[in-house]
Amino acid sequence: MTMTLVFTCFFATLLPHLTNAASCQSNGAHSPAINPTGTPAILTVNDFGPGGDGGGPSECDGNYHPLPQRVVALSTGWYNGGSRCGKTIRITAKNGRSAVAKVVDECDSTQGCDEEHANQSPCKTNIVDASETVWNDLRLNTDDGEVAITWTMA
């Protein structure tokens, strides 16, 4: 009976690490090609403020960007080594509403599951990670988690 309990405790401790292993693998540094008339993407929500789920300060300027700022992080390929830092993009939802937000960070699709990335899995390669203010401007529900959108340079 004691051996069964030890095995059960060991397995229960190990299982989360085994099941998360695949989600910690890189999704790659290449995002889908940018279409100047509208690039399809997945909108996710992020808290860019201190203590938020975005982890540390933004890659672009080393600062936090608390609400109500309209800011986004782009997947590694679209972030393009920081070349879009400080530029604005226009995000359009399927409901026809649009919002403009400033690029302040990278949603790293090559690395994750560590303290630097707030223990989150690597981003998918087609992510626009936006502040709650952007979601509100688009009249979207953050509880949806992921929503199909298109984006262009503003």
C-alpha positions as CSV (number, residue, x, y, z in Angstrom):
1,M,0.0,0.0,0.0
2,T,2.8,2.4,0.8
3,M,4.6,1.8,-2.5
4,T,1.3,2.6,-4.4
5,L,1.0,5.9,-2.5
6,V,4.6,6.8,-3.3
7,F,4.1,5.9,-7.0
8,T,0.9,7.9,-7.1
9,C,2.5,11.0,-5.5
10,F,5.5,10.7,-7.8
11,F,3.3,10.4,-10.9
12,A,1.0,13.2,-9.9
13,T,4.0,15.5,-9.4
14,L,5.6,14.5,-12.7
15,L,2.5,14.5,-14.9
16,P,2.1,18.3,-15.3
17,H,5.6,18.5,-16.5
18,L,5.2,15.7,-19.0
19,T,1.9,17.1,-20.4
20,N,3.3,20.6,-20.7
21,A,6.5,19.5,-22.5
22,A,4.9,19.8,-26.0
23,S,3.5,23.2,-25.3
24,C,6.9,24.5,-24.4
25,Q,8.4,23.7,-27.8
26,S,9.2,26.6,-30.2
27,N,6.5,27.5,-32.8
28,G,9.2,29.1,-35.0
29,A,10.4,32.6,-35.8
30,H,8.4,32.9,-39.0
31,S,4.9,34.4,-39.0
32,P,2.5,34.3,-42.0
33,A,3.2,36.8,-44.8
34,I,1.9,40.3,-44.1
35,N,-0.8,41.4,-46.5
36,P,-1.0,45.2,-46.8
37,T,-4.8,45.0,-47.2
38,G,-5.2,42.9,-44.0
39,T,-3.2,40.2,-42.4
40,P,-5.3,37.4,-40.7
41,A,-4.3,36.8,-37.1
42,I,-5.5,35.7,-33.7
43,L,-6.2,38.4,-31.1
44,T,-5.3,37.5,-27.5
45,V,-5.4,39.6,-24.4
46,N,-2.4,40.7,-22.3
47,D,-1.8,42.9,-19.3
48,F,1.2,45.0,-20.1
49,G,1.3,46.7,-16.7
50,P,3.6,45.9,-13.7
51,G,2.7,42.4,-12.3
52,G,0.6,41.7,-15.4
53,D,0.6,38.4,-17.3
54,G,3.0,39.8,-19.9
55,G,5.9,39.3,-17.5
56,G,8.5,42.0,-17.5
57,P,8.7,45.4,-19.2
58,S,8.2,45.6,-23.0
59,E,11.0,44.7,-25.4
60,C,10.6,47.9,-27.4
61,D,11.3,50.5,-24.7
62,G,11.9,48.6,-21.4
63,N,8.7,50.2,-19.9
64,Y,5.4,48.8,-18.6
65,H,2.3,49.9,-20.4
66,P,-0.6,49.8,-18.0
67,L,-4.3,50.4,-18.8
68,P,-5.8,52.3,-20.5
69,Q,-2.9,52.3,-23.0
70,R,-3.7,50.8,-26.4
71,V,-0.7,48.5,-27.0
72,V,0.1,45.2,-28.6
73,A,2.8,42.6,-28.8
74,L,3.3,40.8,-32.2
75,S,4.5,37.2,-32.8
76,T,8.2,37.0,-33.4
77,G,8.1,37.0,-37.2
78,W,5.8,40.1,-37.3
79,Y,7.8,41.8,-34.5
80,N,10.7,41.4,-36.9
81,G,13.6,42.1,-34.5
82,G,11.9,45.2,-33.2
83,S,11.5,46.9,-36.5
84,R,7.8,47.6,-35.7
85,C,8.4,49.0,-32.2
86,G,6.6,52.3,-31.6
87,K,4.6,52.0,-34.9
88,T,0.8,51.7,-34.9
89,I,-1.3,49.0,-36.4
90,R,-5.0,48.9,-37.2
91,I,-6.9,45.9,-35.9
92,T,-10.2,45.0,-37.4
93,A,-12.6,42.5,-35.8
94,K,-15.2,40.4,-37.7
95,N,-17.9,42.7,-36.2
96,G,-16.5,45.5,-38.4
97,R,-15.1,47.6,-35.6
98,S,-11.5,48.6,-35.6
99,A,-8.9,50.0,-33.2
100,V,-5.4,51.4,-33.5
101,A,-2.7,50.3,-31.1
102,K,1.1,50.8,-30.7
103,V,3.5,47.9,-31.0
104,V,5.5,47.8,-27.7
105,D,6.5,44.1,-27.4
106,E,7.2,40.7,-28.9
107,C,5.0,37.7,-28.3
108,D,7.9,35.3,-28.4
109,S,7.0,32.3,-30.6
110,T,10.5,30.7,-30.2
111,Q,10.9,30.4,-26.4
112,G,8.7,30.2,-23.3
113,C,7.9,28.2,-20.1
114,D,10.5,30.1,-18.1
115,E,10.6,33.1,-15.8
116,E,11.5,35.6,-18.5
117,H,8.3,34.6,-20.4
118,A,6.1,34.6,-17.2
119,N,6.1,30.7,-17.5
120,Q,3.9,30.9,-20.5
121,S,4.2,28.7,-23.6
122,P,5.7,30.2,-26.7
123,C,3.2,32.2,-28.7
124,K,1.7,30.9,-31.9
125,T,3.2,32.5,-35.0
126,N,0.0,34.5,-35.9
127,I,-0.7,36.4,-32.6
128,V,-1.6,40.0,-32.0
129,D,-1.5,40.2,-28.2
130,A,-3.5,43.3,-27.2
131,S,-4.3,45.3,-24.0
132,E,-7.8,45.1,-22.6
133,T,-8.5,48.6,-23.9
134,V,-8.1,47.4,-27.5
135,W,-10.5,44.6,-26.8
136,N,-13.0,47.1,-25.4
137,D,-12.6,49.4,-28.4
138,L,-13.4,46.4,-30.6
139,R,-16.4,45.5,-28.4
140,L,-15.0,42.0,-27.9
141,N,-15.3,39.9,-24.8
142,T,-11.8,39.1,-23.2
143,D,-13.3,35.9,-21.8
144,D,-13.3,34.5,-25.4
145,G,-9.5,34.4,-25.1
146,E,-8.8,34.2,-28.8
147,V,-10.6,35.9,-31.6
148,A,-9.9,36.0,-35.3
149,I,-9.0,39.5,-36.6
150,T,-7.1,41.2,-39.4
151,W,-4.4,43.8,-39.0
152,T,-2.6,46.4,-41.1
153,M,0.0,49.0,-40.5
154,A,-1.8,52.2,-39.6
